[in-house]
């Protein structure tokens, strides 16, 4: 049974590494991609409050397409954060935006 656990852990690491490589190859306009790092000691409701403030401030973006993409990305992140009461033990990283 120990071998199965080691295999599962190795497979998870392999899949995680491949996912990171796929993310690394993605490109988009820098202002339309959002990267959010949440440390394990940060409360989710603090992060959602900051994102709601950013959502209000992104209404000042001049370009309509950029503004729409940023608002869409922030809305997507906010909807995903509803599933968490606190971040995982090692923190959380969220990558969102239009590619």
N, C-alpha and C positions, 0 to 999 in steps of 0.2 A: 504493500500500500504506500510506503514512503516514496517509492519510485514514481507512482502515479501523481503524488503531490508535487514532486520535483518537476515532473513533465509538465504539469499544469502551470506551474510558476514560470518555467522556461518558455512555454508557449505564450503566456500572458506578456512576458517581457519582449518576446519576438514581435508579437502583434503591436505592442505599444511603440516599439522602435520603428516599425514599418509605418505606423500612423504618423509619427513625428517626421519621418522622412517625406511623406506625402504633404504634410503641412508646410514643411520647409520649402518645397518646390512651388507652392502657390504664390501668386503675385496679384497685386491689386493696387489701386490708388492708396497711398499711405493714409490719407485722411478718412478713408471709408472702412478701414479695417480696425477692429477694436480688440485689444489684448487686455484681459483683466486677470490679475493675479490676486488671489485672496489667501492671506496667511491663515494658519490654523487658529490663531488667537483673535481673529477679526470676526465680528458678528455679521451675519448675513443681512440683517435689517439695516445696519449701517451702510453696507455696500449698496443695497437697493435704494436707500435714501440718496446717496451720492449719484447713482445712475439716474434717478428721477430728476435731480438738479441738472445733470448733464443733458438730459432729454429736453428740458426747458431751454437751456442755453444753445442747443444745436438748432433752434429755430432761427438763430441769427446767421446761420451759414448762408452765403449768397447764392451759391449754385443749387438749383432745385434738385438735380439728380443726386448730388452729394448729400444734401440735407435729407432727402428721402432715404438714401441708403444708410446713413448714420442713425436716423430715427428707427428704421427697421431693425438694425443690428441691436440697438439698445433695447427695443421692445422684446426681441428674441431672447436676449440675456435675462431680462427681468422675468419673462415667462418661465425660463428654465430654473431660475433661482428660487421660485416658489416651492420647488420640491425639496429644498434643503432648509433645515432649521439651524444647522451649524456646518461649517466646512469640515471636510475629512481631516484625519489626524496629520496628514502631510501637507495640507493646504489644497488649493484648487487653482487651476488655470483655465481660462475660457478664451477661445479665439473665435471671433464672429465678424462677419462683414461680407461685402460683395466682392467676388473675385472676377 
